[in-house]
Amino acid sequence: MASTRVNLYDAKTQLSSLVERAAKGEEIVIAKSGRPVARLTGLPTEDQAAQSEPRPLGQNLLGITYIADDFDAPLSDEELRDFGF
């Protein structure tokens, strides 16, 4: 389906109907001062989600599989200061 552009004020006043349209597959682009700032789309149905390929075991969404040996080691005094502690 095609996308529809709606200004922010109209999106606020018509949110319920826009959400229903997005749930049916329409893409709604929300603009502020004429510039697109957000996209409203529907979530996949349970059937579509079940059909998606599962991630390989041991990988997150970024594909990172390495965790350093000292991952959970206490932070040094300098690192604690950097974090404001």
C-alpha positions as CSV (number, residue, x, y, z in Angstrom):
1,M,0.0,0.0,0.0
2,A,1.0,3.6,-0.5
3,S,2.1,5.8,2.3
4,T,0.1,8.8,3.4
5,R,1.7,12.0,4.8
6,V,-0.1,13.7,7.7
7,N,1.0,16.8,9.6
8,L,1.6,16.4,13.4
9,Y,-1.5,18.3,14.5
10,D,-3.8,16.2,12.3
11,A,-2.0,13.0,13.5
12,K,-2.7,14.0,17.2
13,T,-6.4,14.6,16.5
14,Q,-6.9,11.5,14.3
15,L,-4.6,9.1,16.1
16,S,-7.2,6.3,16.5
17,S,-8.1,6.2,12.8
18,L,-4.5,6.5,11.7
19,V,-3.6,3.5,14.0
20,E,-6.4,1.5,12.4
21,R,-5.2,2.3,8.9
22,A,-1.6,1.4,9.8
23,A,-2.8,-1.9,11.3
24,K,-4.4,-2.7,7.9
25,G,-1.0,-2.2,6.2
26,E,-1.0,1.4,5.3
27,E,2.2,3.4,6.1
28,I,1.5,6.8,7.7
29,V,4.3,9.4,7.5
30,I,4.0,12.1,10.2
31,A,5.4,15.5,9.3
32,K,6.3,18.6,11.3
33,S,6.6,21.9,9.5
34,G,6.4,19.9,6.2
35,R,9.3,17.7,7.1
36,P,8.8,13.9,7.7
37,V,9.7,13.1,11.3
38,A,8.1,9.7,12.0
39,R,6.5,6.7,10.4
40,L,3.5,4.8,11.7
41,T,3.2,1.2,10.5
42,G,1.4,-1.8,11.8
43,L,3.0,-4.7,13.6
44,P,3.2,-8.1,11.9
45,T,0.4,-10.5,12.7
46,E,1.1,-13.6,14.7
47,D,1.1,-15.6,11.5
48,Q,3.6,-13.4,9.9
49,A,5.8,-13.3,13.0
50,A,5.7,-17.1,13.2
51,Q,7.0,-17.3,9.6
52,S,10.0,-15.2,10.2
53,E,13.3,-17.0,10.5
54,P,14.6,-17.5,14.0
55,R,18.0,-16.0,14.9
56,P,20.9,-18.5,15.1
57,L,21.6,-19.5,18.7
58,G,24.1,-17.3,20.5
59,Q,23.5,-14.2,18.4
60,N,21.7,-11.0,19.2
61,L,20.1,-8.8,16.5
62,L,23.5,-7.2,15.7
63,G,25.1,-10.6,15.2
64,I,27.5,-10.1,18.2
65,T,28.7,-13.4,19.6
66,Y,31.8,-12.3,21.6
67,I,31.7,-11.4,25.3
68,A,34.9,-10.5,27.0
69,D,36.1,-12.6,29.8
70,D,36.1,-9.6,32.2
71,F,32.6,-8.5,31.1
72,D,31.2,-8.6,34.6
73,A,34.3,-7.6,36.5
74,P,34.1,-4.7,38.9
75,L,34.8,-1.3,37.4
76,S,38.0,0.6,38.4
77,D,37.9,3.8,40.4
78,E,38.6,5.8,37.3
79,E,35.7,4.2,35.4
80,L,33.3,4.7,38.3
81,R,34.3,8.4,38.4
82,D,33.6,8.6,34.6
83,F,30.1,7.3,35.3
84,G,29.6,9.8,38.1
85,F,29.9,7.5,41.1
